[in-house]
Amino acid sequence: MTTNAFSLKTLLCAATFWWGATQTHAQSAEAVPPAARFVGVPTSAIQLGRKEAFPAFDEAFYQNELFLLGEAHGVQRPQEIDLALLKHLNERAGVRTYVAEVDCAKAYYLNEYLRTGQEATLDLIFRSWNAETSQWANQALKAKFQQLRSWNQTLPKKRQIRFLGLDQLQDLPLAADYLTALLPQKGLAPDLRTQLDSVTVLLRQPQPSGAVLAGVAQRTLLALQQPEAHHRATLGQWYEEVRHLLVGATQNRNNMLVREKNIFANFQALYEAQHLAGQKLYGFWGLAHVLQSPLQSGATLFAGLVRQSTLPVHDKVVSLMCVFADCQMLLPGNFLPSAGPAPRYVQSNKFNHDGPLTLIDGMPELKAQTQPGSTTVFQLNAPTAVTNQQPIRVSYAAGVPKGQQIHFRPELPATAYVQYLILVRNSAAVQALQP
């Protein structure tokens, strides 16, 4: 993912969009007493650091086929939750495919890292994040990948984890490296080789024209299919990967809502090409991506697009979303106003769901059932839970522009968006990697 210099107001919008995902869909709902917001919602403690960190879910949970965990980039503890939940689902549900918020190139090199353990390969994945001063360029994420590999090495082959990258192209030079790695030294038809080389050259340019890249990639896709049988024979197992990368190079990457459509299109293509129907999939995503119903604006995000689709998995999706109280977050320094030169990164405790900028109605109720420093699962879709009928109300601090607030449909209950909340209390921020 890329980051840009935002004004404070834009940052408030970003915080609302990505980290306040369940917060606004009840603003026009009839007022109810705060104590009623989470009545009948069962809780379970997550014991991070223990072998069995996650408590057992009910059997209906494990019948799902796409498990999505929503996080806030820049907070440390979700990285631990992610690995613990992946281990739990691998053991209990047979999950071995990690559908990741990275592009196909980063996923390829993550899988190479899992295979070889070469730290230089892992460094390639973080190269663009470091250059962009992204929240992803942090020590906790890198350590998680290292821990994941160590654990993966202990698993039998049939249970080992592999990454599947769903995001639109993020690191174009790395995509060029990936394409080069996929292509054989000999055997490709000269015309196809020339066109693939042209795509590689464009991907390596510092600021390639999106339209030019898309046009060349589209022509190369057509060449790849003429004759398809010959090119499949030459490329073997990599034919679909080359095709998928070329499709990614044709995609419009201009805004976030287009990005959601690209993510879903990539998921659908890979789901069908790799025959994933019936398989158990797990992904760790920014909060907004895991929402399963449309917003008032009509915008539908990744999980919602899956739910609206005709894919066999469309009615087997479960979303768990982290919410935060008294946590610290790592932010690029240019996100916030500065009297002098902006530092590379800063930390802030302003982007929690218990204020000061956004407040989920009922957060005091959730906090009253937990302890400082704890991590707790709340099952919103339990039969006894009022969250099956009512939405969640949010309030905003003065100064958050109306046009930058995300509004959820007040007629939809909380469980139309997510089925579980994970309350994270008093987490530290992630620590930035050294450039």
TILUM-981084 format. One line per 5 residues: number of its first residue (from 1); their letters; for each residue y, z, x of C-alpha. Coordinates in pm, 1 decimal, always signed. Layout:
<recs>
NUM	A	Y Z X  ... $
</recs>
This chain:
<recs>
1	MTTNA	+0.0 +0.0 +0.0  +354.4 -60.0 +112.6  +654.4 +169.9 +90.6  +1022.3 +89.1 +62.6  +1349.6 +277.2 +95.3 $
6	FSLKT	+1410.3 +417.1 -252.9  +1710.1 +593.8 -398.5  +1643.9 +944.0 -527.1  +1653.7 +819.5 -886.4  +1400.2 +550.7 -808.7 $
11	LLCAA	+1184.0 +811.1 -640.2  +1199.0 +1019.3 -955.9  +1074.5 +716.1 -1143.2  +796.9 +665.5 -892.3  +699.5 +1030.1 -914.8 $
16	TFWWG	+688.9 +1005.7 -1292.5  +491.5 +682.6 -1291.9  +233.7 +767.6 -1030.3  +203.2 +1142.3 -1049.5  +312.3 +1232.4 -1400.0 $
21	ATQTH	+69.9 +1003.2 -1569.4  -30.8 +1218.4 -1867.1  +307.6 +1373.6 -1898.3  +511.0 +1172.0 -2142.0  +287.1 +1048.6 -2416.0 $
26	AQSAE	+382.7 +1327.7 -2656.3  +758.2 +1328.4 -2639.6  +791.3 +1226.0 -3002.0  +492.0 +1427.8 -3121.1  +536.9 +1717.0 -3359.4 $
31	AVPPA	+610.1 +2035.4 -3167.0  +325.9 +2285.0 -3138.0  +320.8 +2625.3 -2971.5  +266.3 +2594.3 -2595.0  -38.5 +2821.1 -2613.0 $
36	ARFVG	-212.7 +2562.6 -2833.2  -197.2 +2281.4 -2579.5  -529.8 +2355.0 -2407.9  -715.5 +2571.7 -2658.3  -1090.0 +2522.1 -2638.4 $
41	VPTSA	-1078.1 +2340.9 -2302.8  -1358.4 +2469.9 -2075.0  -1281.0 +2536.4 -1708.8  -1492.8 +2531.3 -1393.4  -1393.2 +2621.6 -1038.7 $
46	IQLGR	-1437.6 +2371.0 -756.4  -1554.0 +2550.6 -441.8  -1435.7 +2318.1 -167.1  -1607.4 +2375.2 +164.8  -1938.5 +2468.3 +4.5 $
51	KEAFP	-2241.3 +2240.5 -3.2  -2231.5 +2233.0 -384.4  -1855.2 +2217.0 -427.8  -1853.8 +2069.8 -777.4  -2007.2 +2245.7 -1076.2 $
56	AFDEA	-2252.7 +2046.7 -1285.8  -2095.0 +1837.3 -1560.5  -2262.2 +1781.6 -1896.5  -2523.6 +1507.5 -1921.2  -2286.7 +1271.2 -2104.0 $
61	FYQNE	-2062.6 +1267.0 -1796.3  -2337.7 +1126.4 -1576.0  -2414.3 +849.7 -1826.7  -2085.7 +681.7 -1732.4  -2089.0 +396.0 -1482.1 $
66	LFLLG	-1730.2 +392.0 -1353.3  -1599.2 +729.8 -1233.8  -1228.5 +735.7 -1143.9  -1040.2 +1019.9 -975.1  -659.4 +1007.2 -986.3 $
71	EAHGV	-460.5 +1162.0 -702.2  -105.5 +1201.8 -573.7  -57.8 +1028.9 -240.1  +76.5 +1268.6 +20.7  -98.3 +1587.6 -99.5 $
76	QRPQE	-378.6 +1715.2 +122.1  -637.9 +1872.7 -105.8  -721.2 +1562.0 -312.5  -873.9 +1415.6 +4.7  -1121.7 +1704.5 +6.3 $
81	IDLAL	-1181.6 +1670.7 -367.8  -1253.7 +1300.7 -324.4  -1525.9 +1349.5 -64.7  -1677.7 +1643.3 -253.3  -1691.5 +1446.0 -579.0 $
86	LKHLN	-1836.6 +1141.6 -403.6  -2113.9 +1357.9 -257.0  -2178.7 +1514.5 -597.3  -2199.8 +1178.1 -772.9  -2417.1 +1031.1 -499.9 $
91	ERAGV	-2662.7 +1317.4 -547.3  -2648.1 +1353.4 -924.9  -2571.3 +1002.8 -1053.6  -2676.7 +767.6 -774.6  -2326.1 +644.9 -690.6 $
96	RTYVA	-2321.2 +444.2 -368.5  -2038.0 +195.1 -425.6  -1686.5 +326.1 -360.5  -1441.0 +98.1 -543.7  -1136.4 +163.3 -331.7 $
101	EVDCA	-759.2 +126.4 -360.6  -763.3 -103.1 -58.1  -791.9 -478.1 -22.9  -1102.2 -674.9 +71.5  -1007.5 -685.2 +440.7 $
106	KAYYL	-962.4 -309.9 +475.6  -1287.5 -256.2 +282.7  -1469.6 -488.3 +524.4  -1346.3 -291.9 +825.5  -1420.6 +39.9 +655.6 $
111	NEYLR	-1778.3 -77.4 +609.9  -1785.9 -189.2 +972.1  -1666.1 +157.3 +1070.7  -1940.0 +317.9 +860.3  -2190.8 +93.6 +1037.5 $
116	TGQEA	-2070.8 +127.8 +1397.1  -1860.1 +443.5 +1418.4  -1608.3 +260.6 +1638.5  -1276.8 +446.7 +1619.8  -1089.9 +129.2 +1716.7 $
121	TLDLI	-1215.5 -28.2 +1394.3  -1085.4 +266.9 +1193.9  -750.9 +233.4 +1370.9  -724.5 -125.5 +1244.8  -731.8 +1.0 +886.2 $
126	FRSWN	-440.5 +237.5 +948.6  -233.7 -15.3 +1146.3  -28.5 -150.5 +856.5  +8.1 +191.1 +691.6  +151.7 +329.5 +1014.0 $
131	AETSQ	+388.0 +34.9 +1051.1  +510.4 +77.2 +691.4  +553.6 +456.9 +719.1  +312.7 +481.4 +427.2  +184.3 +809.0 +286.4 $
136	WANQA	-160.7 +666.0 +358.1  -98.2 +695.6 +734.5  -211.0 +1056.7 +745.5  -456.4 +1271.5 +936.0  -642.3 +1396.8 +627.7 $
141	LKAKF	-735.0 +1046.4 +511.6  -854.0 +946.8 +857.4  -1054.9 +1268.5 +891.7  -1209.0 +1205.3 +549.7  -1332.1 +862.9 +657.2 $
146	QQLRS	-1479.0 +1020.1 +970.6  -1651.0 +1291.3 +766.5  -1774.5 +1033.9 +517.8  -1935.4 +835.9 +798.2  -2103.2 +1144.8 +945.5 $
151	WNQTL	-2244.9 +1236.7 +604.9  -2341.9 +875.6 +531.6  -2550.5 +867.9 +848.8  -2766.0 +1149.9 +708.8  -2848.1 +963.9 +386.5 $
156	PKKRQ	-3150.0 +741.5 +330.6  -3061.4 +372.3 +333.3  -3087.8 +334.8 -43.6  -2824.7 +606.3 -98.7  -2573.4 +511.5 +169.8 $
161	IRFLG	-2213.3 +448.9 +63.9  -2031.7 +118.9 +98.9  -1669.8 +29.7 +18.9  -1561.6 -239.6 -224.0  -1190.1 -323.4 -198.1 $
166	LDQLQ	-1023.9 -400.4 -531.7  -655.9 -409.8 -443.6  -448.3 -720.3 -387.1  -397.6 -822.5 -24.2  -212.5 -546.3 +161.3 $
171	DLPLA	-233.0 -628.3 +532.0  -210.8 -1006.2 +574.1  -275.0 -1013.9 +951.8  -584.7 -798.9 +898.1  -691.6 -1041.1 +624.0 $
176	ADYLT	-660.7 -1319.0 +884.0  -884.7 -1120.4 +1120.4  -1130.6 -1068.9 +835.7  -1139.1 -1438.6 +749.4  -1195.8 -1526.5 +1114.3 $
181	ALLPQ	-1482.2 -1275.7 +1132.5  -1650.1 -1429.9 +828.0  -1646.9 -1789.6 +949.5  -1927.7 -1930.5 +1165.7  -1844.2 -2087.4 +1500.3 $
186	KGLAP	-2021.3 -2409.8 +1406.2  -2141.8 -2595.6 +1099.9  -1835.7 -2595.8 +873.6  -1717.4 -2934.0 +750.4  -1414.3 -3036.1 +961.9 $
191	DLRTQ	-1180.9 -3072.6 +661.9  -1272.8 -2727.8 +530.8  -1237.8 -2574.2 +877.3  -889.5 -2722.5 +909.0  -779.8 -2581.7 +574.3 $
196	LDSVT	-927.0 -2238.4 +645.8  -748.2 -2237.8 +981.6  -422.5 -2315.6 +798.4  -474.4 -2014.3 +571.6  -539.7 -1797.5 +877.1 $
201	VLLRQ	-220.0 -1916.8 +1046.9  -13.0 -1841.5 +736.1  -165.7 -1494.4 +700.1  -63.4 -1415.7 +1057.6  +301.0 -1514.6 +1009.4 $
206	PQPSG	+542.5 -1217.2 +1001.2  +679.8 -1303.5 +655.6  +476.9 -1585.6 +505.2  +606.9 -1755.5 +193.4  +395.5 -1637.0 -96.8 $
211	AVLAG	+421.6 -1973.4 -268.1  +320.7 -2167.2 +44.0  +28.5 -1933.4 +115.0  -85.7 -1953.3 -247.3  -69.5 -2333.0 -245.9 $
216	VAQRT	-267.0 -2372.7 +75.7  -521.9 -2112.7 -37.4  -563.4 -2290.0 -371.7  -631.2 -2623.5 -203.0  -878.7 -2453.0 +28.9 $
221	LLALQ	-1057.6 -2300.6 -270.3  -1100.6 -2648.2 -416.2  -1235.2 -2775.3 -84.5  -1479.1 -2482.5 -72.3  -1634.2 -2610.5 -394.6 $
226	QPEAH	-1672.7 -2973.1 -280.7  -1965.3 -2977.2 -224.0  -2030.1 -2613.3 -307.9  -2401.4 -2615.8 -224.9  -2337.9 -2734.1 +131.4 $
231	HRATL	-2065.3 -2476.1 +196.0  -2279.0 -2198.8 +45.8  -2560.5 -2293.8 +280.4  -2325.7 -2290.9 +580.8  -2151.0 -1962.8 +497.6 $
236	GQWYE	-2459.2 -1790.4 +359.0  -2392.6 -1433.5 +243.2  -2023.0 -1468.4 +328.3  -1948.6 -1751.5 +85.1  -1840.3 -1518.4 -196.7 $
241	EVRHL	-1638.1 -1303.0 +44.1  -1448.2 -1607.6 +173.6  -1391.4 -1725.8 -180.0  -1270.2 -1381.4 -288.6  -1022.8 -1359.4 -0.4 $
246	LVGAT	-884.8 -1703.9 -83.1  -839.4 -1603.0 -446.3  -649.3 -1297.2 -322.9  -421.7 -1521.8 -117.9  -331.8 -1715.5 -434.4 $
251	QNRNN	-230.3 -1404.0 -630.0  +129.0 -1316.2 -713.0  +203.9 -980.0 -547.4  +563.2 -933.7 -663.1  +552.3 -619.7 -880.1 $
256	MLVRE	+341.3 -324.8 -985.8  +235.4 -454.3 -1328.3  +118.6 -781.8 -1176.8  -66.5 -570.0 -923.5  -263.1 -398.8 -1202.5 $
261	KNIFA	-374.6 -737.5 -1333.0  -472.7 -843.1 -981.6  -674.7 -525.9 -931.6  -859.8 -582.3 -1257.2  -916.0 -952.3 -1181.5 $
266	NFQAL	-1061.4 -856.4 -843.1  -1281.9 -592.7 -1003.9  -1409.4 -835.1 -1265.7  -1484.0 -1105.0 -1007.8  -1669.5 -867.4 -775.5 $
271	YEAQH	-1848.6 -695.3 -1064.0  -1988.8 -1029.4 -1175.4  -2048.8 -1186.6 -832.3  -2228.2 -878.6 -698.3  -2420.3 -810.6 -1020.7 $
276	LAGQK	-2286.1 -456.9 -1057.2  -2370.6 -416.7 -1426.0  -2566.5 -95.8 -1469.5  -2473.1 +36.4 -1125.8  -2276.9 +357.6 -1075.8 $
281	LYGFW	-1931.7 +308.5 -921.4  -1672.9 +560.7 -804.2  -1309.2 +521.9 -702.8  -1021.1 +737.8 -579.0  -685.9 +601.4 -697.6 $
286	GLAHV	-322.9 +686.9 -752.9  -286.2 +869.0 -1084.4  -150.8 +588.0 -1297.5  -440.6 +354.2 -1222.2  -695.4 +581.2 -1393.0 $
291	LQSPL	-520.6 +588.0 -1733.1  -740.3 +431.9 -1999.0  -491.5 +346.4 -2276.7  -170.7 +141.1 -2295.5  +170.7 +298.1 -2252.1 $
296	QSGAT	+438.4 +274.0 -2520.5  +588.5 -15.4 -2325.9  +264.4 -205.9 -2372.5  +177.7 -183.3 -2002.4  -193.0 -135.5 -1942.2 $
301	LFAGL	-314.8 -10.7 -1605.7  -642.1 -68.1 -1421.8  -869.9 +170.2 -1613.8  -716.0 +54.9 -1941.3  -780.0 -308.5 -1853.4 $
306	VRQST	-1143.8 -224.4 -1784.6  -1164.8 -45.8 -2120.4  -1013.4 -346.2 -2299.8  -1248.4 -592.5 -2131.1  -1587.2 -722.7 -2240.5 $
311	LPVHD	-1755.0 -612.3 -1917.6  -2071.0 -405.5 -1974.6  -1895.7 -108.7 -1810.3  -1599.3 -112.1 -2050.1  -1724.8 +180.9 -2260.5 $
316	KVVSL	-1872.7 +373.7 -1967.8  -1554.0 +478.1 -1785.7  -1454.7 +838.6 -1718.2  -1124.1 +946.3 -1563.5  -1052.3 +1271.8 -1382.4 $
321	MCVFA	-689.6 +1328.7 -1292.7  -541.0 +1575.9 -1048.4  -232.5 +1766.3 -1161.8  -31.9 +1980.9 -924.5  +134.6 +2320.0 -915.4 $
326	DCQML	+326.1 +2461.0 -617.5  +203.2 +2186.1 -384.4  +369.1 +2015.0 -91.0  +383.8 +1636.7 -56.7  +442.7 +1412.1 +244.7 $
331	LPGNF	+706.2 +1144.4 +180.3  +856.0 +871.8 +398.3  +1187.2 +1003.7 +526.8  +1387.0 +717.0 +379.2  +1275.5 +813.2 +26.9 $
336	LPSAG	+1534.0 +1092.1 +12.3  +1907.0 +1102.0 +90.6  +1991.9 +1206.7 +445.0  +2321.8 +1294.1 +611.7  +2208.9 +1137.8 +937.6 $
341	PAPRY	+1924.0 +919.7 +1059.5  +1625.1 +968.0 +832.6  +1321.0 +1133.8 +990.2  +998.1 +936.2 +983.6  +849.0 +1167.8 +717.7 $
346	VQSNK	+958.6 +1469.2 +516.9  +775.9 +1723.9 +303.4  +879.9 +1827.9 -45.6  +759.7 +2064.3 -317.6  +967.2 +1894.3 -590.1 $
351	FNHDG	+698.3 +1661.4 -723.7  +464.8 +1897.7 -904.4  +368.3 +1904.9 -1270.1  +507.5 +2256.2 -1313.2  +861.5 +2142.2 -1225.1 $
356	PLTLI	+1129.0 +2111.0 -1119.2  +1146.2 +1738.2 -1198.2  +859.4 +1704.8 -1443.8  +686.0 +1970.4 -1648.7  +368.1 +1925.7 -1849.2 $
361	DGMPE	+387.7 +2139.8 -2159.6  +105.9 +2389.9 -2123.8  +106.6 +2412.5 -1744.5  +171.5 +2789.5 -1761.0  -139.7 +2813.2 -1978.4 $
366	LKAQT	-346.2 +2623.1 -1720.2  -207.3 +2830.2 -1435.1  -281.5 +3153.5 -1622.5  -651.5 +3062.2 -1617.6  -656.4 +3001.5 -1241.6 $
371	QPGST	-560.5 +3166.8 -915.5  -309.8 +3056.9 -648.7  -479.3 +2827.1 -400.3  -753.9 +2731.1 -645.0  -891.3 +2395.6 -760.2 $
376	TVFQL	-1013.7 +2391.0 -1120.1  -1166.9 +2133.8 -1355.6  -1052.5 +2130.8 -1719.9  -1277.6 +1934.5 -1956.5  -1036.2 +1782.1 -2206.5 $
381	NAPTA	-1308.2 +1599.8 -2401.5  -1522.1 +1905.8 -2472.3  -1615.5 +1925.5 -2843.5  -1407.9 +2242.5 -2886.2  -1094.5 +2110.7 -2711.7 $
386	VTNQQ	-773.7 +2048.6 -2906.0  -692.9 +1778.2 -2649.7  -929.8 +1551.4 -2843.7  -667.8 +1542.4 -3120.4  -327.7 +1605.2 -2967.3 $
391	PIRVS	-126.1 +1445.9 -2690.5  +48.8 +1617.3 -2402.5  +422.8 +1681.7 -2404.8  +642.3 +1656.2 -2097.4  +999.4 +1744.7 -2016.4 $
396	YAAGV	+1216.6 +1593.5 -1745.8  +1494.0 +1733.9 -1533.4  +1845.6 +1615.9 -1607.1  +1924.3 +1299.9 -1415.8  +1592.2 +1124.1 -1458.5 $
401	PKGQQ	+1707.3 +797.2 -1622.0  +1561.6 +725.0 -1965.2  +1472.1 +374.9 -1857.3  +1266.9 +514.9 -1571.2  +1059.6 +753.3 -1781.4 $
406	IHFRP	+707.1 +653.5 -1873.3  +627.8 +700.5 -2241.2  +275.2 +741.2 -2367.0  +180.6 +663.9 -2723.2  +228.6 +981.5 -2926.7 $
411	ELPAT	-41.8 +883.6 -3174.6  -305.2 +893.9 -2898.6  -467.1 +1217.5 -2780.6  -482.9 +1322.9 -2418.9  -845.9 +1211.3 -2400.3 $
416	AYVQY	-747.3 +852.9 -2475.8  -598.7 +851.2 -2124.6  -812.1 +1090.6 -1918.4  -1110.7 +1310.8 -1995.3  -1072.8 +1573.7 -1722.4 $
421	LILVR	-782.5 +1739.9 -1544.8  -820.6 +1893.9 -1200.9  -549.0 +2152.1 -1140.9  -462.1 +2173.4 -770.9  -259.3 +2479.5 -675.7 $
426	NSAAV	-71.5 +2547.2 -352.1  -201.1 +2252.6 -153.8  -38.1 +2165.8 +174.7  +97.2 +1818.8 +236.3  -101.6 +1576.8 +445.9 $
431	QALQP	+14.6 +1546.1 +805.8  +138.7 +1210.3 +929.6  -46.4 +1021.1 +1198.4  +141.6 +955.5 +1518.0  +259.7 +591.4 +1528.2 $
</recs>
